[in-house]
Amino acid sequence: MIRSRVACDPYLSSSLQPFANTKQGQHLVHLLSKTNSERYPEYWDELRGLADGSGVPFLSIILMNFRKEISPFLPDVRVSNIVGAPDQCSDILICSDELAVMAHNEDGDASLRNHVYIVNATLENGVSFFAYTCAGELPSCCFGFNSNGVAFTLDSVPPAPEEVVPGGIGRNFRVQIENLSAGHNYNIMDVNSRKMFTTETASRGRASVREINRDAFYHANMYQHLSAVKQIVHQSSVCRQKRVAELPMNTLQEVLTILADDSNQDFPVYMQGPQLHTLCTAIFDMNEKSLTILTGKPSSMSVLRRVLMTTWTAKEE
C-alpha cells in the first residue's frame, strides 16, 4: 500500500520530488532531517523502517511526512503566496454531561483513497495505541488514541509562507515546541480527567489552548483563536464555517448531520471530489470511552470499526 501511494501521489511526483532535487530543496530536506532526527531519534527510526519495510526511497517517506513543512518553500508558492489546494478535515467538539464527543471528518486528496490503514500497536514499555494512518506516514497524521485514555484528531491550518521556519520540528512529531516549523490544529480528549481541548500552534513557540465545554465548537482549516498569525484563508473553510453556524449541533445526530452536509456543492462539509474526499468519520465518545469509525455519509451510521478506549490496551469491541 505504501508503494502504491508513492507511485500515484500527484503532489509528491509533480511538486515535492522535483523540488527535492534542487539545491534549495536538498538544503531544506537536510535541515529537516538533522533537526528532527536529533530531537526524536525513535520517530526517525520509524520513518526509516517504513522505507525499508516497503522498499520505497527514504526520501519519498520524508517528503510525505514533511509536506506541510516543505510546501511553503516551493518556488511557485513563494511567488503566489498560496499554499497548495484548499485544506481538509472538520471537527465538532462538545463536552457536557449529556454529550461529550469529538466528531471528525477525515478528508484527503483523492490519491489517499485505498491508501489508509489502522495501526494497533503495543510498545516495549507496555503503552498501546490505535491510529488511523495514511500509508507511509507516522501514526500521528490523522486520528487515534492511546492506552492512557488520550485521543486526538487533527485539522490543517494554513500559515502564510513567511510564518514557516525552515528546518524546524514537524507537525506530526510534537504538538507544542519552541522550534516548530509550521502550524497545526490538534483536538485532544482525556477520558480519565474528562476534559477536551483544541490547540492551535504556529512557529516560534506560539500556541493557543482552548478548553471545550457544553458550547459546541466547530473547527475547519483556519486559525480561530491563535492571534497574530498570518494565514492563507481558503474559501472552503469560510463556507464551511458559515454553513455550520446556521445549523444546530446539540445532539449526536445533529452533529453527524452537519458532518454529512453537502448543500454547498463547491465547498461542502462532506467532500466527494473531484480532488478532496471525506475518507471516513471518527466519533470519540467520552461517556462510552469508545471510538467509532464510519464510512460513507456519517448520518447513515455505517460502522467500519468500533473500539473501546480502555486504560490498558486498544481492545476491539
FIKEGU-797823 format. One record per residue (C-alpha): residue in three letters; x, z, y. Coordinates in steps of 0.02 Angstrom, whole numbers, plus 50000, padded with zeros to 5 digits. Layout:
N
<node residu="ALA" X="X" Z="Z" Y="Y"/>
...
//
This chain:
317
<node residu="MET" X="50000" Z="50000" Y="50000"/>
<node residu="ILE" X="50144" Z="50038" Y="50119"/>
<node residu="ARG" X="50224" Z="49870" Y="50081"/>
<node residu="SER" X="50058" Z="49783" Y="50110"/>
<node residu="ARG" X="50032" Z="49868" Y="50277"/>
<node residu="VAL" X="50207" Z="49821" Y="50337"/>
<node residu="ALA" X="50175" Z="49641" Y="50285"/>
<node residu="CYS" X="50009" Z="49623" Y="50376"/>
<node residu="ASP" X="50027" Z="49735" Y="50530"/>
<node residu="PRO" X="50018" Z="49610" Y="50675"/>
<node residu="TYR" X="50084" Z="49730" Y="50808"/>
<node residu="LEU" X="50233" Z="49776" Y="50701"/>
<node residu="SER" X="50282" Z="49595" Y="50669"/>
<node residu="SER" X="50241" Z="49520" Y="50839"/>
<node residu="SER" X="50297" Z="49658" Y="50958"/>
<node residu="LEU" X="50389" Z="49807" Y="50885"/>
<node residu="GLN" X="50510" Z="49719" Y="50768"/>
<node residu="PRO" X="50564" Z="49585" Y="50894"/>
<node residu="PHE" X="50592" Z="49721" Y="51024"/>
<node residu="ALA" X="50693" Z="49824" Y="50899"/>
<node residu="ASN" X="50811" Z="49676" Y="50881"/>
<node residu="THR" X="50853" Z="49676" Y="51067"/>
<node residu="LYS" X="50992" Z="49780" Y="51143"/>
<node residu="GLN" X="50866" Z="49888" Y="51236"/>
<node residu="GLY" X="50761" Z="49912" Y="51081"/>
<node residu="GLN" X="50909" Z="49959" Y="50973"/>
<node residu="HIS" X="50961" Z="50089" Y="51101"/>
<node residu="LEU" X="50786" Z="50165" Y="51109"/>
<node residu="VAL" X="50771" Z="50173" Y="50919"/>
<node residu="HIS" X="50942" Z="50256" Y="50912"/>
<node residu="LEU" X="50889" Z="50388" Y="51039"/>
<node residu="LEU" X="50726" Z="50424" Y="50948"/>
<node residu="SER" X="50816" Z="50433" Y="50781"/>
<node residu="LYS" X="50950" Z="50551" Y="50845"/>
<node residu="THR" X="50833" Z="50669" Y="50937"/>
<node residu="ASN" X="50701" Z="50684" Y="50801"/>
<node residu="SER" X="50817" Z="50689" Y="50650"/>
<node residu="GLU" X="50921" Z="50828" Y="50728"/>
<node residu="ARG" X="50770" Z="50932" Y="50780"/>
<node residu="TYR" X="50664" Z="50903" Y="50624"/>
<node residu="PRO" X="50779" Z="50850" Y="50481"/>
<node residu="GLU" X="50649" Z="50882" Y="50345"/>
<node residu="TYR" X="50523" Z="50769" Y="50431"/>
<node residu="TRP" X="50659" Z="50638" Y="50447"/>
<node residu="ASP" X="50697" Z="50654" Y="50261"/>
<node residu="GLU" X="50512" Z="50623" Y="50228"/>
<node residu="LEU" X="50520" Z="50462" Y="50329"/>
<node residu="ARG" X="50672" Z="50407" Y="50228"/>
<node residu="GLY" X="50579" Z="50450" Y="50069"/>
<node residu="LEU" X="50433" Z="50339" Y="50123"/>
<node residu="ALA" X="50553" Z="50195" Y="50148"/>
<node residu="ASP" X="50650" Z="50225" Y="49987"/>
<node residu="GLY" X="50494" Z="50251" Y="49881"/>
<node residu="SER" X="50402" Z="50098" Y="49947"/>
<node residu="GLY" X="50553" Z="49984" Y="49961"/>
<node residu="VAL" X="50521" Z="49936" Y="50142"/>
<node residu="PRO" X="50657" Z="49940" Y="50275"/>
<node residu="PHE" X="50682" Z="50110" Y="50354"/>
<node residu="LEU" X="50670" Z="50027" Y="50525"/>
<node residu="SER" X="50491" Z="49974" Y="50487"/>
<node residu="ILE" X="50444" Z="50153" Y="50445"/>
<node residu="ILE" X="50524" Z="50214" Y="50607"/>
<node residu="LEU" X="50433" Z="50084" Y="50712"/>
<node residu="MET" X="50263" Z="50125" Y="50636"/>
<node residu="ASN" X="50286" Z="50312" Y="50660"/>
<node residu="PHE" X="50350" Z="50297" Y="50838"/>
<node residu="ARG" X="50246" Z="50151" Y="50901"/>
<node residu="LYS" X="50169" Z="50256" Y="51040"/>
<node residu="GLU" X="50342" Z="50312" Y="51096"/>
<node residu="ILE" X="50410" Z="50134" Y="51092"/>
<node residu="SER" X="50265" Z="50030" Y="51158"/>
<node residu="PRO" X="50281" Z="50086" Y="51341"/>
<node residu="PHE" X="50457" Z="50012" Y="51345"/>
<node residu="LEU" X="50410" Z="49837" Y="51287"/>
<node residu="PRO" X="50452" Z="49712" Y="51425"/>
<node residu="ASP" X="50275" Z="49645" Y="51443"/>
<node residu="VAL" X="50207" Z="49821" Y="51457"/>
<node residu="ARG" X="50327" Z="49865" Y="51596"/>
<node residu="VAL" X="50277" Z="49710" Y="51692"/>
<node residu="SER" X="50088" Z="49726" Y="51668"/>
<node residu="ASN" X="50079" Z="49917" Y="51665"/>
<node residu="ILE" X="49957" Z="49906" Y="51520"/>
<node residu="VAL" X="49996" Z="49995" Y="51358"/>
<node residu="GLY" X="49926" Z="49887" Y="51219"/>
<node residu="ALA" X="49744" Z="49869" Y="51171"/>
<node residu="PRO" X="49608" Z="49998" Y="51205"/>
<node residu="ASP" X="49648" Z="50156" Y="51110"/>
<node residu="GLN" X="49547" Z="50234" Y="50974"/>
<node residu="CYS" X="49462" Z="50387" Y="50899"/>
<node residu="SER" X="49323" Z="50501" Y="50960"/>
<node residu="ASP" X="49291" Z="50687" Y="50938"/>
<node residu="ILE" X="49145" Z="50803" Y="50965"/>
<node residu="LEU" X="49186" Z="50988" Y="50963"/>
<node residu="ILE" X="49062" Z="51133" Y="50958"/>
<node residu="CYS" X="49094" Z="51316" Y="50919"/>
<node residu="SER" X="48939" Z="51425" Y="50914"/>
<node residu="ASP" X="48866" Z="51546" Y="50786"/>
<node residu="GLU" X="48743" Z="51415" Y="50727"/>
<node residu="LEU" X="48856" Z="51262" Y="50729"/>
<node residu="ALA" X="49047" Z="51260" Y="50728"/>
<node residu="VAL" X="49115" Z="51086" Y="50692"/>
<node residu="MET" X="49250" Z="50962" Y="50737"/>
<node residu="ALA" X="49172" Z="50791" Y="50707"/>
<node residu="HIS" X="49295" Z="50647" Y="50718"/>
<node residu="ASN" X="49285" Z="50458" Y="50710"/>
<node residu="GLU" X="49449" Z="50390" Y="50640"/>
<node residu="ASP" X="49468" Z="50221" Y="50724"/>
<node residu="GLY" X="49608" Z="50099" Y="50695"/>
<node residu="ASP" X="49666" Z="49920" Y="50700"/>
<node residu="ALA" X="49584" Z="49802" Y="50576"/>
<node residu="SER" X="49751" Z="49793" Y="50483"/>
<node residu="LEU" X="49731" Z="49976" Y="50433"/>
<node residu="ARG" X="49578" Z="49941" Y="50327"/>
<node residu="ASN" X="49630" Z="49970" Y="50146"/>
<node residu="HIS" X="49794" Z="50043" Y="50208"/>
<node residu="VAL" X="49749" Z="50228" Y="50216"/>
<node residu="TYR" X="49759" Z="50364" Y="50085"/>
<node residu="ILE" X="49736" Z="50551" Y="50061"/>
<node residu="VAL" X="49886" Z="50664" Y="50034"/>
<node residu="ASN" X="49852" Z="50829" Y="49944"/>
<node residu="ALA" X="50018" Z="50918" Y="49931"/>
<node residu="THR" X="50092" Z="51089" Y="49894"/>
<node residu="LEU" X="50261" Z="51129" Y="49971"/>
<node residu="GLU" X="50401" Z="51230" Y="49893"/>
<node residu="ASN" X="50352" Z="51381" Y="49999"/>
<node residu="GLY" X="50177" Z="51380" Y="49923"/>
<node residu="VAL" X="50087" Z="51312" Y="50076"/>
<node residu="SER" X="49973" Z="51165" Y="50036"/>
<node residu="PHE" X="49894" Z="51034" Y="50147"/>
<node residu="PHE" X="49765" Z="50896" Y="50137"/>
<node residu="ALA" X="49783" Z="50747" Y="50255"/>
<node residu="TYR" X="49703" Z="50578" Y="50283"/>
<node residu="THR" X="49853" Z="50467" Y="50318"/>
<node residu="CYS" X="49896" Z="50290" Y="50372"/>
<node residu="ALA" X="50009" Z="50208" Y="50244"/>
<node residu="GLY" X="50192" Z="50232" Y="50288"/>
<node residu="GLU" X="50165" Z="50370" Y="50417"/>
<node residu="LEU" X="50187" Z="50558" Y="50415"/>
<node residu="PRO" X="50029" Z="50650" Y="50360"/>
<node residu="SER" X="50003" Z="50713" Y="50538"/>
<node residu="CYS" X="49942" Z="50546" Y="50607"/>
<node residu="CYS" X="49752" Z="50559" Y="50577"/>
<node residu="PHE" X="49670" Z="50723" Y="50523"/>
<node residu="GLY" X="49691" Z="50861" Y="50396"/>
<node residu="PHE" X="49708" Z="51047" Y="50362"/>
<node residu="ASN" X="49822" Z="51170" Y="50275"/>
<node residu="SER" X="49800" Z="51322" Y="50164"/>
<node residu="ASN" X="49818" Z="51437" Y="50314"/>
<node residu="GLY" X="49647" Z="51377" Y="50370"/>
<node residu="VAL" X="49711" Z="51272" Y="50515"/>
<node residu="ALA" X="49635" Z="51099" Y="50537"/>
<node residu="PHE" X="49672" Z="50959" Y="50660"/>
<node residu="THR" X="49608" Z="50794" Y="50725"/>
<node residu="LEU" X="49691" Z="50678" Y="50849"/>
<node residu="ASP" X="49640" Z="50564" Y="50992"/>
<node residu="SER" X="49760" Z="50444" Y="51076"/>
<node residu="VAL" X="49785" Z="50461" Y="51263"/>
<node residu="PRO" X="49872" Z="50326" Y="51367"/>
<node residu="PRO" X="50004" Z="50397" Y="51485"/>
<node residu="ALA" X="50069" Z="50267" Y="51606"/>
<node residu="PRO" X="50237" Z="50192" Y="51556"/>
<node residu="GLU" X="50330" Z="50290" Y="51689"/>
<node residu="GLU" X="50266" Z="50453" Y="51612"/>
<node residu="VAL" X="50351" Z="50419" Y="51444"/>
<node residu="VAL" X="50525" Z="50490" Y="51417"/>
<node residu="PRO" X="50639" Z="50377" Y="51312"/>
<node residu="GLY" X="50703" Z="50454" Y="51153"/>
<node residu="GLY" X="50601" Z="50614" Y="51156"/>
<node residu="ILE" X="50511" Z="50704" Y="51014"/>
<node residu="GLY" X="50375" Z="50602" Y="50929"/>
<node residu="ARG" X="50192" Z="50650" Y="50947"/>
<node residu="ASN" X="50174" Z="50665" Y="50756"/>
<node residu="PHE" X="50318" Z="50789" Y="50747"/>
<node residu="ARG" X="50262" Z="50925" Y="50866"/>
<node residu="VAL" X="50109" Z="50969" Y="50970"/>
<node residu="GLN" X="50191" Z="51052" Y="51120"/>
<node residu="ILE" X="50375" Z="51048" Y="51161"/>
<node residu="GLU" X="50482" Z="51028" Y="51316"/>
<node residu="ASN" X="50556" Z="50859" Y="51270"/>
<node residu="LEU" X="50402" Z="50771" Y="51203"/>
<node residu="SER" X="50419" Z="50584" Y="51228"/>
<node residu="ALA" X="50240" Z="50530" Y="51265"/>
<node residu="GLY" X="50075" Z="50623" Y="51251"/>
<node residu="HIS" X="49926" Z="50652" Y="51138"/>
<node residu="ASN" X="49764" Z="50748" Y="51115"/>
<node residu="TYR" X="49760" Z="50874" Y="50973"/>
<node residu="ASN" X="49600" Z="50961" Y="50921"/>
<node residu="ILE" X="49637" Z="51118" Y="50820"/>
<node residu="MET" X="49524" Z="51234" Y="50720"/>
<node residu="ASP" X="49572" Z="51401" Y="50644"/>
<node residu="VAL" X="49439" Z="51453" Y="50519"/>
<node residu="ASN" X="49511" Z="51628" Y="50495"/>
<node residu="SER" X="49506" Z="51678" Y="50679"/>
<node residu="ARG" X="49351" Z="51569" Y="50704"/>
<node residu="LYS" X="49424" Z="51481" Y="50854"/>
<node residu="MET" X="49437" Z="51300" Y="50908"/>
<node residu="PHE" X="49545" Z="51219" Y="51042"/>
<node residu="THR" X="49576" Z="51049" Y="51118"/>
<node residu="THR" X="49752" Z="51020" Y="51182"/>
<node residu="GLU" X="49815" Z="50879" Y="51292"/>
<node residu="THR" X="50003" Z="50853" Y="51304"/>
<node residu="ALA" X="50123" Z="50746" Y="51403"/>
<node residu="SER" X="50310" Z="50729" Y="51426"/>
<node residu="ARG" X="50419" Z="50855" Y="51516"/>
<node residu="GLY" X="50333" Z="51006" Y="51438"/>
<node residu="ARG" X="50161" Z="50977" Y="51512"/>
<node residu="ALA" X="50009" Z="51035" Y="51414"/>
<node residu="SER" X="49833" Z="51098" Y="51439"/>
<node residu="VAL" X="49739" Z="51203" Y="51310"/>
<node residu="ARG" X="49551" Z="51223" Y="51319"/>
<node residu="GLU" X="49454" Z="51338" Y="51203"/>
<node residu="ILE" X="49292" Z="51266" Y="51136"/>
<node residu="ASN" X="49130" Z="51366" Y="51143"/>
<node residu="ARG" X="48946" Z="51328" Y="51117"/>
<node residu="ASP" X="48950" Z="51193" Y="51251"/>
<node residu="ALA" X="48983" Z="51033" Y="51156"/>
<node residu="PHE" X="49141" Z="50940" Y="51210"/>
<node residu="TYR" X="49173" Z="50755" Y="51184"/>
<node residu="HIS" X="49346" Z="50677" Y="51191"/>
<node residu="ALA" X="49384" Z="50492" Y="51190"/>
<node residu="ASN" X="49552" Z="50416" Y="51240"/>
<node residu="MET" X="49596" Z="50479" Y="51412"/>
<node residu="TYR" X="49661" Z="50640" Y="51487"/>
<node residu="GLN" X="49518" Z="50753" Y="51540"/>
<node residu="HIS" X="49592" Z="50923" Y="51581"/>
<node residu="LEU" X="49781" Z="50897" Y="51596"/>
<node residu="SER" X="49802" Z="50856" Y="51779"/>
<node residu="ALA" X="49939" Z="50761" Y="51870"/>
<node residu="VAL" X="49973" Z="50639" Y="51728"/>
<node residu="LYS" X="49963" Z="50455" Y="51772"/>
<node residu="GLN" X="49867" Z="50363" Y="51638"/>
<node residu="ILE" X="49800" Z="50192" Y="51593"/>
<node residu="VAL" X="49612" Z="50215" Y="51578"/>
<node residu="HIS" X="49532" Z="50083" Y="51469"/>
<node residu="GLN" X="49352" Z="50029" Y="51492"/>
<node residu="SER" X="49315" Z="50077" Y="51312"/>
<node residu="SER" X="49344" Z="50262" Y="51346"/>
<node residu="VAL" X="49247" Z="50256" Y="51510"/>
<node residu="CYS" X="49096" Z="50176" Y="51425"/>
<node residu="ARG" X="49101" Z="50293" Y="51275"/>
<node residu="GLN" X="49111" Z="50446" Y="51387"/>
<node residu="LYS" X="48964" Z="50383" Y="51490"/>
<node residu="ARG" X="48858" Z="50346" Y="51337"/>
<node residu="VAL" X="48892" Z="50514" Y="51254"/>
<node residu="ALA" X="48844" Z="50605" Y="51415"/>
<node residu="GLU" X="48671" Z="50528" Y="51400"/>
<node residu="LEU" X="48637" Z="50598" Y="51226"/>
<node residu="PRO" X="48602" Z="50772" Y="51158"/>
<node residu="MET" X="48730" Z="50849" Y="51040"/>
<node residu="ASN" X="48661" Z="51018" Y="50990"/>
<node residu="THR" X="48639" Z="50990" Y="50803"/>
<node residu="LEU" X="48748" Z="50910" Y="50670"/>
<node residu="GLN" X="48626" Z="50765" Y="50653"/>
<node residu="GLU" X="48634" Z="50733" Y="50841"/>
<node residu="VAL" X="48824" Z="50737" Y="50832"/>
<node residu="LEU" X="48826" Z="50611" Y="50690"/>
<node residu="THR" X="48702" Z="50501" Y="50783"/>
<node residu="ILE" X="48822" Z="50495" Y="50931"/>
<node residu="LEU" X="48970" Z="50451" Y="50821"/>
<node residu="ALA" X="48865" Z="50312" Y="50745"/>
<node residu="ASP" X="48812" Z="50242" Y="50914"/>
<node residu="ASP" X="48845" Z="50056" Y="50939"/>
<node residu="SER" X="48720" Z="50022" Y="51078"/>
<node residu="ASN" X="48859" Z="49955" Y="51189"/>
<node residu="GLN" X="48916" Z="49803" Y="51091"/>
<node residu="ASP" X="49075" Z="49782" Y="51192"/>
<node residu="PHE" X="49130" Z="49964" Y="51192"/>
<node residu="PRO" X="49038" Z="50060" Y="51055"/>
<node residu="VAL" X="49074" Z="50235" Y="50993"/>
<node residu="TYR" X="49060" Z="50172" Y="50814"/>
<node residu="MET" X="49179" Z="50024" Y="50806"/>
<node residu="GLN" X="49153" Z="49873" Y="50693"/>
<node residu="GLY" X="49284" Z="49750" Y="50752"/>
<node residu="PRO" X="49346" Z="49623" Y="50777"/>
<node residu="GLN" X="49505" Z="49719" Y="50820"/>
<node residu="LEU" X="49459" Z="49903" Y="50806"/>
<node residu="HIS" X="49362" Z="49979" Y="50662"/>
<node residu="THR" X="49297" Z="50154" Y="50627"/>
<node residu="LEU" X="49385" Z="50185" Y="50462"/>
<node residu="CYS" X="49291" Z="50346" Y="50422"/>
<node residu="THR" X="49214" Z="50501" Y="50500"/>
<node residu="ALA" X="49279" Z="50678" Y="50468"/>
<node residu="ILE" X="49173" Z="50835" Y="50486"/>
<node residu="PHE" X="49265" Z="51001" Y="50487"/>
<node residu="ASP" X="49134" Z="51137" Y="50468"/>
<node residu="MET" X="49198" Z="51310" Y="50513"/>
<node residu="ASN" X="49046" Z="51400" Y="50444"/>
<node residu="GLU" X="49060" Z="51315" Y="50275"/>
<node residu="LYS" X="49251" Z="51307" Y="50282"/>
<node residu="SER" X="49242" Z="51128" Y="50224"/>
<node residu="LEU" X="49296" Z="50952" Y="50267"/>
<node residu="THR" X="49177" Z="50809" Y="50231"/>
<node residu="ILE" X="49238" Z="50629" Y="50247"/>
<node residu="LEU" X="49103" Z="50498" Y="50274"/>
<node residu="THR" X="49113" Z="50309" Y="50255"/>
<node residu="GLY" X="49004" Z="50185" Y="50346"/>
<node residu="LYS" X="48895" Z="50243" Y="50490"/>
<node residu="PRO" X="48910" Z="50433" Y="50497"/>
<node residu="SER" X="48722" Z="50454" Y="50523"/>
<node residu="SER" X="48695" Z="50385" Y="50347"/>
<node residu="MET" X="48794" Z="50531" Y="50272"/>
<node residu="SER" X="48882" Z="50426" Y="50140"/>
<node residu="VAL" X="49009" Z="50552" Y="50074"/>
<node residu="LEU" X="49180" Z="50489" Y="50020"/>
<node residu="ARG" X="49258" Z="50660" Y="49989"/>
<node residu="ARG" X="49215" Z="50842" Y="50018"/>
<node residu="VAL" X="49345" Z="50981" Y="50003"/>
<node residu="LEU" X="49345" Z="51167" Y="50034"/>
<node residu="MET" X="49465" Z="51237" Y="50164"/>
<node residu="THR" X="49515" Z="51389" Y="50063"/>
<node residu="THR" X="49654" Z="51506" Y="50115"/>
<node residu="TRP" X="49769" Z="51464" Y="49971"/>
<node residu="THR" X="49755" Z="51282" Y="49920"/>
<node residu="ALA" X="49659" Z="51122" Y="49956"/>
<node residu="LYS" X="49541" Z="51132" Y="49808"/>
<node residu="GLU" X="49412" Z="50995" Y="49792"/>
<node residu="GLU" X="49229" Z="51041" Y="49781"/>
//
